[in-house]
Amino acid sequence: MKRDSKDSGRIALVTGASRGIGRAAAVALAASHHVICLARTVGGLEETDDLIKAAGGSATLVPLDLRDGAALDRLGASIFERWGKLDAFFANAGVLGALSPLTHLEPKVFDELLAVNVTANWRLIRSLDPLLRASEAGRVLVMSSSVARKPRPFWGGYAMSKAAVENLALTYAAECDASNVRVNILNPGGTATAMRAKAMPGEDPSTIPQPEDVAPLVVQMLSPEWEENGAVVNYREWGKRL
């Protein structure tokens, strides 16, 4: 990526931006940010870009596999070269793995859960930290799940990874406490996404919140006005206040 003199204002990075909550959040953030959309699927990213453009926003598309650690390391340098800072980072992307007893979980599935849900976010934080601190109001939002704190049978692999990424985020929040960076966690609850459909195949998606319902909270928590640090926010509780 090369520096563009027309780029100005706040810059946001959204992982998993090709569908679901990531896509909805990217489109909503584009009203106040230039959005860097990261995901593996090029076609999905292009669809997100079309929605952002239709709404009058702008985006930069980054087709990238979160398991490519070297590419994540280079991402920070690329963002610095073009914009010199990062104002908002939504660590949304994740994998469900397999719902099974822990003793039946295949090692390759366990390894992928750690690689995508935990290690990738650590590498991104490591790569993006100087850029977030260069912002007047750097904001980080990490996606989690209720199973991180309330384990249930057969969800052990996913729950383990979410508990780990919550601890990662809260540790980073504590380390940023004296800075202009705020780091928080979002538990969206049951939302009509492809991951939810995989976990709950018999559920009617029209009976639960849609990704577009959650997106305004993402925007709020990534705004300069959000001053809480180290908070775990549940969408269902926030929605009751509306």
CORVEN-V555322 format. One record per residue. RES is the residue in three letters. SS is DSSP state (helix for helix, strand for strand, loop for the rest). PSI is psi in whole degrees, -180 to 180 (NA if undefined). OMEGA is omega in whole degrees, 0 to 359 (* if undefined). Layout:
res: (RES/RES)
ss: (SS/SS)
psi: (PSI/PSI)
omega: (OMEGA/OMEGA)
This chain:
res: (MET/LYS/ARG/ASP/SER/LYS/ASP/SER/GLY/ARG/ILE/ALA/LEU/VAL/THR/GLY/ALA/SER/ARG/GLY/ILE/GLY/ARG/ALA/ALA/ALA/VAL/ALA/LEU/ALA/ALA/SER/HIS/HIS/VAL/ILE/CYS/LEU/ALA/ARG/THR/VAL/GLY/GLY/LEU/GLU/GLU/THR/ASP/ASP/LEU/ILE/LYS/ALA/ALA/GLY/GLY/SER/ALA/THR/LEU/VAL/PRO/LEU/ASP/LEU/ARG/ASP/GLY/ALA/ALA/LEU/ASP/ARG/LEU/GLY/ALA/SER/ILE/PHE/GLU/ARG/TRP/GLY/LYS/LEU/ASP/ALA/PHE/PHE/ALA/ASN/ALA/GLY/VAL/LEU/GLY/ALA/LEU/SER/PRO/LEU/THR/HIS/LEU/GLU/PRO/LYS/VAL/PHE/ASP/GLU/LEU/LEU/ALA/VAL/ASN/VAL/THR/ALA/ASN/TRP/ARG/LEU/ILE/ARG/SER/LEU/ASP/PRO/LEU/LEU/ARG/ALA/SER/GLU/ALA/GLY/ARG/VAL/LEU/VAL/MET/SER/SER/SER/VAL/ALA/ARG/LYS/PRO/ARG/PRO/PHE/TRP/GLY/GLY/TYR/ALA/MET/SER/LYS/ALA/ALA/VAL/GLU/ASN/LEU/ALA/LEU/THR/TYR/ALA/ALA/GLU/CYS/ASP/ALA/SER/ASN/VAL/ARG/VAL/ASN/ILE/LEU/ASN/PRO/GLY/GLY/THR/ALA/THR/ALA/MET/ARG/ALA/LYS/ALA/MET/PRO/GLY/GLU/ASP/PRO/SER/THR/ILE/PRO/GLN/PRO/GLU/ASP/VAL/ALA/PRO/LEU/VAL/VAL/GLN/MET/LEU/SER/PRO/GLU/TRP/GLU/GLU/ASN/GLY/ALA/VAL/VAL/ASN/TYR/ARG/GLU/TRP/GLY/LYS/ARG/LEU)
ss: (loop/loop/loop/loop/loop/loop/loop/loop/loop/strand/strand/strand/strand/strand/strand/loop/loop/loop/loop/helix/helix/helix/helix/helix/helix/helix/helix/helix/helix/loop/loop/loop/strand/strand/strand/strand/strand/strand/strand/loop/loop/helix/helix/helix/helix/helix/helix/helix/helix/helix/helix/helix/helix/helix/loop/loop/loop/loop/strand/strand/strand/strand/strand/loop/loop/loop/loop/loop/helix/helix/helix/helix/helix/helix/helix/helix/helix/helix/helix/helix/helix/helix/loop/loop/loop/loop/loop/strand/strand/strand/strand/loop/loop/loop/loop/loop/loop/loop/loop/loop/loop/helix/helix/helix/loop/loop/helix/helix/helix/helix/helix/helix/helix/helix/helix/helix/helix/helix/helix/helix/helix/helix/helix/helix/helix/helix/helix/helix/helix/helix/helix/helix/helix/helix/loop/loop/loop/loop/strand/strand/strand/strand/strand/strand/loop/helix/helix/helix/loop/loop/loop/loop/loop/loop/loop/helix/helix/helix/helix/helix/helix/helix/helix/helix/helix/helix/helix/helix/helix/helix/helix/helix/helix/helix/helix/loop/loop/loop/loop/loop/loop/strand/strand/strand/strand/strand/strand/loop/loop/loop/strand/loop/loop/helix/helix/helix/helix/helix/helix/loop/loop/loop/loop/loop/helix/helix/helix/loop/strand/loop/helix/helix/helix/helix/helix/helix/helix/helix/helix/helix/helix/loop/loop/loop/loop/loop/loop/loop/loop/loop/loop/strand/strand/strand/helix/helix/helix/helix/helix/loop/loop/loop)
psi: (136/154/136/120/-18/-15/132/171/-164/146/132/146/130/122/152/38/5/-10/174/-143/-35/-45/-48/-41/-40/-44/-42/-40/-27/-14/-22/0/155/128/125/112/119/133/168/-33/113/-45/-42/-39/-40/-36/-40/-42/-40/-41/-40/-45/-40/-28/3/12/-174/151/158/128/133/94/116/139/126/-13/-5/86/-39/-38/-37/-39/-39/-25/-44/-43/-38/-42/-40/-42/-38/-42/-22/2/170/129/-27/136/115/104/80/-36/145/167/150/-30/-143/138/107/164/147/-37/-13/-5/125/142/-37/-32/-43/-45/-39/-39/-45/-44/-45/-46/-23/-64/-42/-40/-35/-44/-37/-44/-44/-40/-33/-15/-49/-33/-40/-38/-20/-14/152/-25/75/133/135/135/122/130/134/-159/155/-25/-13/-29/-15/78/146/156/141/-7/14/-42/-51/-44/-43/-45/-37/-35/-39/-44/-29/-45/-39/-48/-42/-33/-44/-38/-45/-37/-20/1/-36/6/-172/8/136/133/124/171/139/127/105/-16/-172/118/147/82/170/-37/-43/-41/-34/-39/-34/71/-22/1/141/112/-18/-10/-2/163/148/159/-36/-22/-35/-29/-41/-33/-38/-48/-43/-45/-16/7/156/-25/-18/113/-12/148/133/23/147/111/129/124/-42/-39/-40/-40/-29/-20/-8/NA)
omega: (178/181/180/184/180/182/179/177/184/181/180/173/178/174/185/187/185/181/172/182/178/179/181/180/179/180/180/180/184/176/182/182/158/189/172/185/183/175/179/191/182/181/178/177/180/176/176/179/178/180/179/179/180/179/177/181/180/183/169/184/181/175/187/175/183/177/178/185/181/179/177/178/181/183/180/179/179/178/178/181/184/187/179/182/170/184/184/178/177/180/189/189/177/177/180/186/179/175/184/173/180/182/179/182/182/180/181/177/177/181/179/178/179/184/185/187/184/187/180/180/174/181/177/177/180/182/188/186/179/181/178/179/177/178/175/180/179/182/178/177/183/181/178/183/180/182/176/183/179/182/177/181/174/178/190/181/180/180/178/182/180/175/180/182/174/179/177/182/182/175/178/177/180/180/179/190/182/182/177/181/177/184/183/185/177/169/185/186/180/182/185/178/178/178/179/180/178/182/184/188/182/185/176/184/180/182/182/180/177/178/180/176/183/187/179/177/176/180/181/183/177/181/177/182/181/185/179/178/180/180/171/186/176/182/183/179/179/182/180/182/182/*)
